[in-house]
Amino acid sequence: MGTTLNINLPWEEVKEKLLEAEPYLTEADLAYEKGKEEELLERLGKKMGRTSDQIKGWIESVAYTDGLAG
């Protein structure tokens, strides 16, 4: 489908922010490889009960803010 995450930080930093916001997520939940965005979004969507679009927006909001996005 070609989903691209628009983030302005290295993934490791984004992942740390996501873990702070949602401590029940695991390293495995947040495993990400460039080009495999759909897999990440679907995995998190299932775990969090959200759509892929909602997860994408959440990740991008966390990546573009200094605080936590909910």
C-alpha positions as semicolon CSV with decimal commas, in nm:
position;residue;x (nm);y (nm);z (nm)
1;M;0,000;0,000;0,000
2;G;0,297;0,232;0,045
3;T;0,236;0,396;0,381
4;T;0,520;0,622;0,489
5;L;0,574;0,749;0,841
6;N;0,661;1,118;0,849
7;I;0,890;1,147;1,148
8;N;1,168;1,397;1,210
9;L;1,355;1,202;1,478
10;P;1,552;0,877;1,470
11;W;1,321;0,579;1,530
12;E;1,495;0,495;1,859
13;E;1,394;0,834;2,002
14;V;1,039;0,800;1,873
15;K;1,020;0,450;2,020
16;E;1,128;0,578;2,362
17;K;0,854;0,842;2,354
18;L;0,597;0,582;2,252
19;L;0,706;0,354;2,538
20;E;0,671;0,645;2,783
21;A;0,321;0,719;2,656
22;E;0,209;0,354;2,652
23;P;0,426;0,151;2,894
24;Y;0,247;-0,177;2,814
25;L;0,397;-0,177;2,464
26;T;0,704;-0,394;2,416
27;E;1,021;-0,366;2,210
28;A;0,873;-0,636;1,984
29;D;0,553;-0,432;1,937
30;L;0,764;-0,136;1,825
31;A;1,007;-0,326;1,603
32;Y;1,034;-0,122;1,284
33;E;1,219;-0,151;0,957
34;K;1,205;0,117;0,690
35;G;0,970;0,002;0,418
36;K;0,764;-0,212;0,659
37;E;0,545;0,064;0,800
38;E;0,222;-0,127;0,732
39;E;0,338;-0,419;0,949
40;L;0,415;-0,183;1,238
41;L;0,085;0,003;1,206
42;E;-0,120;-0,316;1,184
43;R;0,060;-0,476;1,481
44;L;0,011;-0,170;1,701
45;G;-0,344;-0,121;1,579
46;K;-0,441;-0,472;1,688
47;K;-0,274;-0,437;2,027
48;M;-0,415;-0,090;2,097
49;G;-0,759;-0,135;1,941
50;R;-0,708;0,147;1,691
51;T;-0,700;0,175;1,313
52;S;-0,375;0,195;1,120
53;D;-0,454;0,559;1,038
54;Q;-0,501;0,640;1,407
55;I;-0,170;0,471;1,494
56;K;0,010;0,654;1,213
57;G;-0,124;0,989;1,339
58;W;-0,026;0,903;1,696
59;I;0,330;0,804;1,601
60;E;0,373;1,114;1,388
61;S;0,238;1,341;1,662
62;V;0,483;1,190;1,913
63;A;0,768;1,231;1,665
64;Y;0,695;1,601;1,615
65;T;0,639;1,706;1,976
66;D;0,864;1,738;2,279
67;G;0,595;1,603;2,509
68;L;0,380;1,295;2,499
69;A;0,090;1,253;2,263
70;G;-0,215;1,064;2,379
